[in-house]
Amino acid sequence: MTLADKILQFNDTLALEATLPKGVRVMNPFKETGSELVNALCHQFYHKYYHDKQSRKLILGINPGRHGAGLTGIPFTDPKRLESHCQIAAGNLHSHEPSSVFVYEVIDAFGGAEKFYQRFFINSVCPLGFVMTNAKGSEVNCNYYDMPALQQSVTPFIKKSIEKMIEMGLETQVVFCWGTGKNYTFLKQLNQSEKYFDKVLPLEHPRYIMQYKSKLKEQYINKYLQAFAC
Protein backbone atom coordinates (compact mmCIF):
# COMPACT_ATOMS: atom_id res chain seq x y z
CA MET A 1 0.00 0.00 0.00
CA THR A 2 1.15 3.52 -0.71
CA LEU A 3 0.92 6.25 1.93
CA ALA A 4 -2.04 7.66 -0.02
CA ASP A 5 -3.89 4.36 0.36
CA LYS A 6 -3.17 4.30 4.10
CA ILE A 7 -4.38 7.88 4.59
CA LEU A 8 -7.60 7.25 2.66
CA GLN A 9 -8.20 4.10 4.69
CA PHE A 10 -7.58 6.07 7.88
CA ASN A 11 -10.14 8.69 6.84
CA ASP A 12 -12.68 6.04 5.89
CA THR A 13 -12.49 4.37 9.30
CA LEU A 14 -12.77 7.57 11.38
CA ALA A 15 -15.70 7.19 13.75
CA LEU A 16 -16.23 8.76 17.14
CA GLU A 17 -18.06 6.64 19.68
CA ALA A 18 -18.32 8.94 22.66
CA THR A 19 -20.92 10.80 24.69
CA LEU A 20 -20.59 14.48 23.83
CA PRO A 21 -21.72 17.42 25.97
CA LYS A 22 -25.19 18.73 25.28
CA GLY A 23 -25.31 21.02 22.25
CA VAL A 24 -22.09 19.67 20.71
CA ARG A 25 -22.03 17.50 17.62
CA VAL A 26 -19.19 15.89 15.74
CA MET A 27 -18.34 16.78 12.14
CA ASN A 28 -17.33 13.81 10.02
CA PRO A 29 -17.04 15.01 6.41
CA PHE A 30 -16.22 11.47 5.28
CA LYS A 31 -19.61 10.13 6.38
CA GLU A 32 -22.07 13.04 6.31
CA THR A 33 -24.11 14.57 3.52
CA GLY A 34 -21.76 15.53 0.72
CA SER A 35 -19.25 12.82 1.62
CA GLU A 36 -19.12 11.54 -1.98
CA LEU A 37 -17.53 14.80 -3.10
CA VAL A 38 -15.26 14.98 -0.04
CA ASN A 39 -13.97 11.46 -0.59
CA ALA A 40 -13.43 12.16 -4.28
CA LEU A 41 -11.42 15.30 -3.47
CA CYS A 42 -9.34 13.42 -0.90
CA HIS A 43 -8.70 10.63 -3.39
CA GLN A 44 -7.38 13.14 -5.92
CA PHE A 45 -5.34 15.08 -3.37
CA TYR A 46 -3.65 12.18 -1.62
CA HIS A 47 -2.93 10.25 -4.79
CA LYS A 48 -1.42 13.41 -6.26
CA TYR A 49 0.94 14.11 -3.35
CA TYR A 50 1.29 10.86 -1.36
CA HIS A 51 1.22 8.08 -3.95
CA ASP A 52 4.52 6.58 -2.76
CA LYS A 53 5.96 4.71 0.20
CA GLN A 54 8.26 7.34 1.68
CA SER A 55 7.81 8.61 5.24
CA ARG A 56 6.82 12.16 6.21
CA LYS A 57 7.11 14.39 9.24
CA LEU A 58 3.80 14.85 11.03
CA ILE A 59 2.08 18.17 11.72
CA LEU A 60 -0.90 18.20 14.08
CA GLY A 61 -3.40 21.04 14.34
CA ILE A 62 -6.31 21.14 16.79
CA ASN A 63 -9.34 19.72 14.99
CA PRO A 64 -11.01 20.41 11.61
CA GLY A 65 -13.00 23.61 11.17
CA ARG A 66 -16.25 24.10 9.28
CA HIS A 67 -14.75 26.05 6.36
CA GLY A 68 -11.58 24.04 5.75
CA ALA A 69 -11.18 20.33 6.39
CA GLY A 70 -14.81 20.21 7.51
CA LEU A 71 -15.69 20.84 3.86
CA THR A 72 -12.85 19.31 1.85
CA GLY A 73 -11.67 16.57 4.22
CA ILE A 74 -8.10 17.86 3.76
CA PRO A 75 -6.58 19.53 6.84
CA PHE A 76 -5.94 23.28 6.50
CA THR A 77 -7.06 23.22 2.87
CA ASP A 78 -10.18 25.19 2.03
CA PRO A 79 -11.88 24.92 -1.40
CA LYS A 80 -10.15 28.06 -2.70
CA ARG A 81 -6.65 26.81 -1.88
CA LEU A 82 -7.51 23.36 -3.19
CA GLU A 83 -8.22 24.88 -6.59
CA SER A 84 -5.60 27.64 -6.70
CA HIS A 85 -2.63 25.76 -5.23
CA CYS A 86 -3.38 22.08 -5.82
CA GLN A 87 -5.21 22.42 -9.16
CA ILE A 88 -8.06 20.23 -7.92
CA ALA A 89 -11.56 21.49 -8.74
CA ALA A 90 -13.68 21.73 -5.58
CA GLY A 91 -17.03 21.28 -7.31
CA ASN A 92 -19.79 23.24 -5.63
CA LEU A 93 -17.73 24.01 -2.53
CA HIS A 94 -16.91 27.68 -2.00
CA SER A 95 -15.35 28.81 1.24
CA HIS A 96 -12.48 30.78 2.74
CA GLU A 97 -10.59 29.78 5.88
CA PRO A 98 -7.95 32.18 7.28
CA SER A 99 -5.85 29.29 8.58
CA SER A 100 -5.68 27.81 5.10
CA VAL A 101 -4.54 31.14 3.66
CA PHE A 102 -1.56 31.26 6.05
CA VAL A 103 -0.66 27.59 5.62
CA TYR A 104 -0.51 27.90 1.85
CA GLU A 105 1.62 31.03 2.11
CA VAL A 106 4.02 28.90 4.15
CA ILE A 107 3.79 26.16 1.52
CA ASP A 108 4.56 28.69 -1.23
CA ALA A 109 7.57 29.94 0.72
CA PHE A 110 8.74 26.37 1.23
CA GLY A 111 8.76 25.76 -2.52
CA GLY A 112 5.20 24.82 -3.42
CA ALA A 113 2.68 22.10 -2.64
CA GLU A 114 4.52 19.24 -4.34
CA LYS A 115 7.76 19.89 -2.49
CA PHE A 116 6.04 20.52 0.84
CA TYR A 117 3.84 17.45 0.79
CA GLN A 118 6.81 15.26 -0.10
CA ARG A 119 8.15 16.12 3.36
CA PHE A 120 5.09 16.64 5.57
CA PHE A 121 1.69 15.20 6.39
CA ILE A 122 -0.83 17.49 8.09
CA ASN A 123 -3.62 16.27 10.32
CA SER A 124 -5.02 17.20 13.74
CA VAL A 125 -4.70 16.04 17.33
CA CYS A 126 -8.40 15.24 16.99
CA PRO A 127 -9.02 14.30 13.31
CA LEU A 128 -12.76 14.99 13.55
CA GLY A 129 -14.15 18.44 14.32
CA PHE A 130 -16.97 19.72 16.51
CA VAL A 131 -19.63 22.39 16.29
CA MET A 132 -21.97 23.81 18.87
CA THR A 133 -25.00 26.05 18.69
CA ASN A 134 -24.45 29.60 19.96
CA ALA A 135 -26.96 31.98 21.57
CA LYS A 136 -28.12 33.14 18.12
CA GLY A 137 -28.91 29.60 17.04
CA SER A 138 -25.98 29.36 14.64
CA GLU A 139 -23.44 26.57 14.57
CA VAL A 140 -19.87 27.62 15.40
CA ASN A 141 -16.59 25.74 15.63
CA CYS A 142 -15.77 24.07 18.92
CA ASN A 143 -12.30 22.84 19.87
CA TYR A 144 -11.88 19.50 21.61
CA TYR A 145 -10.34 21.25 24.64
CA ASP A 146 -13.01 23.96 25.00
CA MET A 147 -14.92 21.86 27.54
CA PRO A 148 -13.32 19.52 30.08
CA ALA A 149 -16.10 16.99 29.51
CA LEU A 150 -15.55 17.05 25.75
CA GLN A 151 -11.78 16.64 26.08
CA GLN A 152 -12.16 13.76 28.48
CA SER A 153 -14.75 12.07 26.27
CA VAL A 154 -12.68 12.23 23.07
CA THR A 155 -9.25 11.43 24.54
CA PRO A 156 -9.50 7.67 23.79
CA PHE A 157 -10.39 8.52 20.18
CA ILE A 158 -7.44 10.94 19.97
CA LYS A 159 -5.02 8.31 21.28
CA LYS A 160 -6.30 5.69 18.86
CA SER A 161 -6.07 8.14 15.94
CA ILE A 162 -2.48 9.18 16.71
CA GLU A 163 -1.48 5.53 17.02
CA LYS A 164 -3.02 4.80 13.62
CA MET A 165 -1.18 7.75 12.06
CA ILE A 166 2.12 6.47 13.42
CA GLU A 167 1.32 3.01 12.07
CA MET A 168 1.21 4.53 8.58
CA GLY A 169 4.98 4.81 8.84
CA LEU A 170 5.25 8.52 9.65
CA GLU A 171 8.39 9.81 11.37
CA THR A 172 8.30 10.01 15.15
CA GLN A 173 11.49 11.93 15.96
CA VAL A 174 9.50 15.16 16.08
CA VAL A 175 5.87 16.18 15.74
CA PHE A 176 4.98 19.79 14.96
CA CYS A 177 2.08 21.04 17.08
CA TRP A 178 0.11 23.97 15.69
CA GLY A 179 -1.11 25.79 18.77
CA THR A 180 1.21 26.85 21.58
CA GLY A 181 -1.46 26.97 24.28
CA LYS A 182 -4.02 24.31 25.18
CA ASN A 183 -3.35 22.14 22.13
CA TYR A 184 0.35 21.96 22.94
CA THR A 185 -0.29 21.39 26.64
CA PHE A 186 -2.62 18.49 25.88
CA LEU A 187 -0.38 16.87 23.26
CA LYS A 188 2.76 17.31 25.37
CA GLN A 189 1.13 15.68 28.40
CA LEU A 190 -0.29 12.87 26.27
CA ASN A 191 3.11 12.28 24.72
CA GLN A 192 4.79 12.19 28.12
CA SER A 193 2.57 9.28 29.11
CA GLU A 194 2.36 7.45 25.78
CA LYS A 195 5.86 8.17 24.35
CA TYR A 196 4.60 8.63 20.78
CA PHE A 197 7.26 11.13 19.70
CA ASP A 198 10.79 12.02 20.75
CA LYS A 199 9.90 15.72 20.70
CA VAL A 200 6.78 17.89 20.45
CA LEU A 201 7.67 21.19 18.78
CA PRO A 202 5.00 23.92 19.18
CA LEU A 203 4.29 26.63 16.60
CA GLU A 204 1.70 29.39 16.82
CA HIS A 205 -1.57 28.26 15.26
CA PRO A 206 -2.29 29.66 11.77
CA ARG A 207 -5.67 30.98 12.92
CA TYR A 208 -4.07 32.87 15.82
CA ILE A 209 -1.50 34.40 13.49
CA MET A 210 -4.10 35.55 10.97
CA GLN A 211 -6.48 36.88 13.61
CA TYR A 212 -4.09 38.56 16.03
CA LYS A 213 -0.63 38.81 14.44
CA SER A 214 -1.30 39.44 10.77
CA LYS A 215 1.12 42.38 10.66
CA LEU A 216 3.89 39.99 11.72
CA LYS A 217 2.86 37.27 9.28
CA GLU A 218 6.18 37.21 7.43
CA GLN A 219 8.04 36.68 10.71
CA TYR A 220 5.85 33.70 11.50
CA ILE A 221 6.31 32.26 8.02
CA ASN A 222 10.06 32.44 8.56
CA LYS A 223 9.67 30.85 12.00
CA TYR A 224 7.77 27.95 10.42
CA LEU A 225 10.42 27.50 7.74
CA GLN A 226 13.21 27.49 10.32
CA ALA A 227 11.38 24.87 12.38
CA PHE A 228 10.74 22.68 9.33
CA ALA A 229 14.44 22.72 8.49
CA CYS A 230 15.26 20.76 11.64
ABEGO torsion letter per residue (X at the ends): XBAAAAAAAAAAABBBBBBBBBGBBBBBAAABBGAAAAAAAAAAAAAAAABBABBBBBBBBBBBBAABAAAAGBBGBBAAAAAAAAGBBAEABBBBBAAAAAAAAAAAAAGEAAAAAAABBBBBABABBBBBBBAAGBBBBBBAAABAAAAAAAAAAAAAAAAAAAAAGBBAABBBBBEABAAAAAAAAAAAAAGABABBBBBBBAAAAAAAAAAAAAAAAAAAAAAAAX
